[in-house]
Amino acid sequence: MTRVVVAGLGNDLRSDDGVGPAIALRVARSAGPGVTVLVNAGEPTDLIEMWRDADVAIVVDAMDAGLEPGTSRRVDAAALSGATLPSGASSHLLPLPNVIELARTLGAMPGRLLVFGVQGSVFGPGEGLSPAVERAVERVAAEILDEVGVALVS
């Protein structure tokens, strides 16, 4: 059986940085058997352990790439270098591109790693997502569920 892990990164006490957990929780409501959905505040070793034995890992995180808030990007991380990955707004101990490079070095990459970044606009202390980012939650969760469905039938 294909093992799929979906990890939402972020801190829901830092406004739009909480989009990763919000999307992961939305995915968890619809994901079927064979899919593990987790939330991670950005601890690199925990994230690497989450995906170590996965056939497919999907990570969703806030990003600050100067795009319109709520814009999302999907990147197949295995095919790219760390410099070309979307970087988070980074309340994380180690930015996601660095965690991926560390996992490569340790031989701990999943079979396939997809990264979904969602452009945020507010990253300071506070609960709740900005309106544009809130609107992106359902759309990005649906995209991730499509990826999960493809992974499970492959």
C-alpha positions, 0 to 999 in steps of 0.5 A: 500500500502506498504511504502518503503523509500530508504535513501542515507547517506553521504556527496558528498564533502568528496569523497567516503562518497558520495556513499550513495547519489550517489546510492540513486539518481541512485535508484530514477531514476528507483524506481516507485510509493510507493518508497520515495528516500531521501538523508541525510547528517547523521542527526540522527533525520531526518533519524529516521523521514524518516523511522518512518512510513515505512514498509521497509526502506533501508539505504545506506552508505559508510563504512570503514571496511578494505575491498577492496574498492567498496565491499558492505555488506547488513545487515538486521538491525532489526535482529542484534545488533548495534555492528554488523552493518557496521559502516560508515566512519562517517562524520555523527553526530551520526554513523548509528549503534547508530541511529538504537539503538536510533530508537529502544529505541524510538519505531521508527523503520520501519517494516524492515530495511536493511542497505547497506554499501559500502567500500570506500577508500578516505574520505577526502575533494573532489568531486567525488568517487574513481574508485572502489566505482564508479563502485559499484554504479550501482551494489548496486543500482540494488541490492536495486531496487531488494529489493524494488521490493520484498517489493512492492509485499509482 
